[in-house]
Amino acid sequence: MKLDVPTGKLSDIVRVIPLIKSMFKMVDVRVEISVENGEMSVSDYEDKNKKAIKQSEVKIEKEGLNE
């Protein structure tokens, strides 16, 4: 299943995952964040976003900075 989730609706999808996990032995959830028309300093990315993601024990597979 591949979903296009509006930014304010991700928590709604998270609530469905336990139901899916109860029906399948293996469930893999991936999140891709795409951004346009703005900018973020490397220090903001490193100090705020990346740090918060790592504290959540989420593996960053691809960063895609400056693409």
C-alpha positions in Angstrom: 0.0 0.0 0.0 1.4 3.4 -0.9 -0.3 6.5 0.4 -0.2 10.2 -0.3 -1.0 11.7 3.2 -1.8 15.3 3.8 0.6 16.9 6.3 -2.0 17.1 9.1 -3.2 13.5 8.7 -0.2 11.3 9.4 -1.4 10.6 12.9 -4.6 9.2 11.4 -2.6 6.7 9.4 -0.5 5.8 12.5 -3.7 4.7 14.3 -4.4 2.2 11.5 -1.0 0.5 11.8 -1.8 -1.7 14.9 -4.7 -3.2 13.1 -2.5 -4.0 10.1 0.1 -5.5 12.4 -2.5 -7.7 14.0 -3.2 -9.3 10.6 0.3 -9.6 9.3 3.6 -11.0 10.7 5.7 -8.4 8.9 4.8 -4.8 8.5 7.2 -2.2 7.1 6.4 1.5 7.3 8.4 4.1 5.4 8.0 7.8 5.4 9.3 10.1 2.6 9.2 13.9 3.2 9.4 16.1 0.1 9.8 19.9 0.4 9.7 22.8 -2.0 9.8 26.6 -2.1 11.8 27.3 1.1 15.1 26.7 2.7 16.6 25.4 5.9 20.1 26.0 7.2 22.4 23.0 7.6 22.7 23.8 11.3 18.9 23.8 11.7 18.6 20.5 10.0 21.4 18.9 12.0 20.5 20.5 15.4 16.7 20.2 15.3 15.3 17.9 12.7 17.9 15.2 12.4 18.5 15.1 16.2 14.7 14.7 16.9 14.5 11.9 14.3 17.5 10.0 15.8 16.1 10.4 19.3 12.9 8.7 18.0 15.1 5.7 17.1 14.2 6.1 13.4 16.7 5.1 10.8 17.4 7.8 8.2 17.8 5.9 4.9 18.5 8.8 2.6 18.9 12.5 3.4 18.8 14.1 0.0 20.2 17.5 1.0 20.8 20.0 -1.7 18.9 18.0 -4.4 
